[in-house]
Amino acid sequence: MNTFFFRIYLAIFALITQCLFAQQYPGGLSDGTLDINGNNMPVKIYSTAEIGDLNAFPDREADNNSLVVILNEADFEPAYFNYSSATLTKFRDLKYQLFDKNFKLLDTPVTQDNIKEFKYAVKLSKPITSSDKVELKTPFKIWDPSKGIQLGPITLHFYSLMFVFAFGFGYIVMTRIFKIDNVNQKYLEPLFTWTLIGTILGARLGHVIFYQPELFKEDFWSVFLPISTKNGLKFTGFSGLASHGATIALIFTTLYYSFKIIKKNPFWVYDRLGIVVALGGTFVRMGNFFNSEIVGKPADPNSPFALLFPQQSSEYGLTVPRYPSQLFEAIGYILLFILLWVLYRKTDKKYQQGWLFGLFFIILWAIRFFVEFLKEPQGDEFIQIGGLNTGQVLSIPFMIAGVIIMMISKKFKITQAENEKPE
């Protein structure tokens, strides 16, 4: 057992050490190897979500003959087709070869129908032929999935699907909880409705207020609707959501639900809602992972945690190997869900109203606080205290609140009979 804990300490120490020493990627270039018919060719790897930066790159690296550029689907927005097409033509004129995702050589002209087939631009001293077998090898993993499932003209984004899973599985778990506590199922629908409203509206407003207040002036309707009016009307989904805002909104919507609808102590509701929220948080962070957002800080390319996110937004900085901070949070949240569920089912803590909720607050925001050390900022950091970023500063009051709630929960103990009293 001592050896087991020693290994955990070593792993934590190694991770913290990597975080303390910033990784350097001059020019935003990473190192990799292009395997051509079994022969390994060292190359520099570049990717960006900004079409302007992509257009300028071949001029900047004109003297380098060992380059692989991973093309981003954001570079090929329909509104910028002419510029995107001209950029790909520029690459060709400067001796780059263009390939699809399977490294099949593409010699065809760029059209609106085929532009998204272009995945790599490669420049080598010796050109690749159509018969060559090519594979890109890197010491880190490359996370570049499809963002959704294509259903005719509509794309079902994985991010949206994760939200469906969050509320769907949350509904199932809460149904089970209400049955265990002998609560009339008629109270489940309004809880689901108010939770949905509080989560979406609060999370969106929280993100805009804490991280992107400029949207109120620059793109007002995108604050409340899943659209963007910049460069034409476009459906985007809500890609900017803040858990702090969702939490604040849920506190108030749950208070209304507790006093006006189910007529129970709010802590009784919070205890059970915390279990569901921990599970939901796991799916939300998985959605962030599919969306290549809320990415971590640059990581050592040889680290087992290093991932390259070619589709990441330019707001996070250079597109280089980074920590998958979304997965770190997701793992923390699923473990929190398991802990709360076990405590709810196997102990009498659910009769000490507020105890489970206080524990939920402490652990959830502690996870968020420590993972923030690995994250890139999600916009401008308007709140910074003692080297802590906005997310960390906002997490501290919630952790303190959790401690206070656990301390005062002794005053709200109920018996099993009182808990399971029919409505």
Secondary structure, 3 states (H helix, E strand, C coil): CHHHHHHHHHHHHHHHHHHHCCCCCHHHCEEEEEEECCEEEEEEEEECCCHHHHHHHHHHCCCCCEEEEECCHHHHCHHHHHHHHHHHHHHHHCCCEEECCCCCECCCCCCCCCHHHCCEEEEECCCCCCCCCEEEECCCEECCCCCEEEECCEEEEHHHHHHHHHHHHHHHHHHHHHHHCCCCHHHHHHHHHHHHHHHHHHHHHHHHHHCCCCHHHHCCHHHHCCEECCCCCEECCCCCCCHHHHHHHHHHHHHHHHHHHHCCCHHHHHHHHHHHHHHHHHHHHHHHHHCCCCCECECCCCCCCCEECCCCCHHHCCCCCECCHHHHHHHHHHHHHHHHHHHHHHCCHHHECCHHHHHHHHHHHHHHHHHHHHECCCCCCCCCECCECHHHHHHHHHHHHHHHHHHHHHHHECCHHHHCCCC
